[in-house]
Amino acid sequence: MPKTGREKNTANKAKHSKLIAQKKNKAKSKDADRKAKLKAIVEFGKSKKANSNSKS
């Protein structure tokens, strides 16, 4: 028979889920920021290379 009264782990599970979601979102945002920085660097390099080719 199921126990009566207060539910056992709901508060801890909710807190854990929230923290894990924060961790995943932080990792996603860091990854997105890193990709954006790399993309900007590549674009800068391409534009610089194009400028140097047009000058020669």
N, C-alpha and C positions, 0 to 999 in steps of 0.2 A: 504494500500500500504506500502511496506517496505521502511524504511528510506534509504536515499542515503548518501554516504560519508563514514566516518571512522567507522569500526566495533567497537562495544561498549566494550565488556568485554574480548576480546581475550587475552590481556596481563595479566590481573589479573587471568584468568582461567589457563593460562599456568604456571604462577608463583605458584599458589596454587597447581596445579597438581604436579609440581616439588617438592615442599616442602612436600606434602603428601607422594610421592614416597620415598623421603629421610627418612622420619619418619618410613615408613614400612620397608625399607631396614635396618635401624638401629635396629629396633626391631627384625628382622630376624637374624641379625648377633649376637646380644646379646644373643638370644635364642640358636643359634648354639654354641656360645662360652660356654654358661652355660652347655649345654648338653655334650660338649667335656670335660669340667672340671670334671663334675660328673662321666663321663665314666672313666676318668683317675683315679679318686679317687676309684671307684669300682674295677677297675683292680688292683690297688695297694693293696687294701684290700684283694682281692682274692689271689694275689701272696704272700702276707705276711702270710695269713692263710695257704696256701699250704706249705710254708716254715716251719711254726711252726709245722704243722702236720708231715712233713717228719723228723723233728729233734726228735720228741717224740718217 
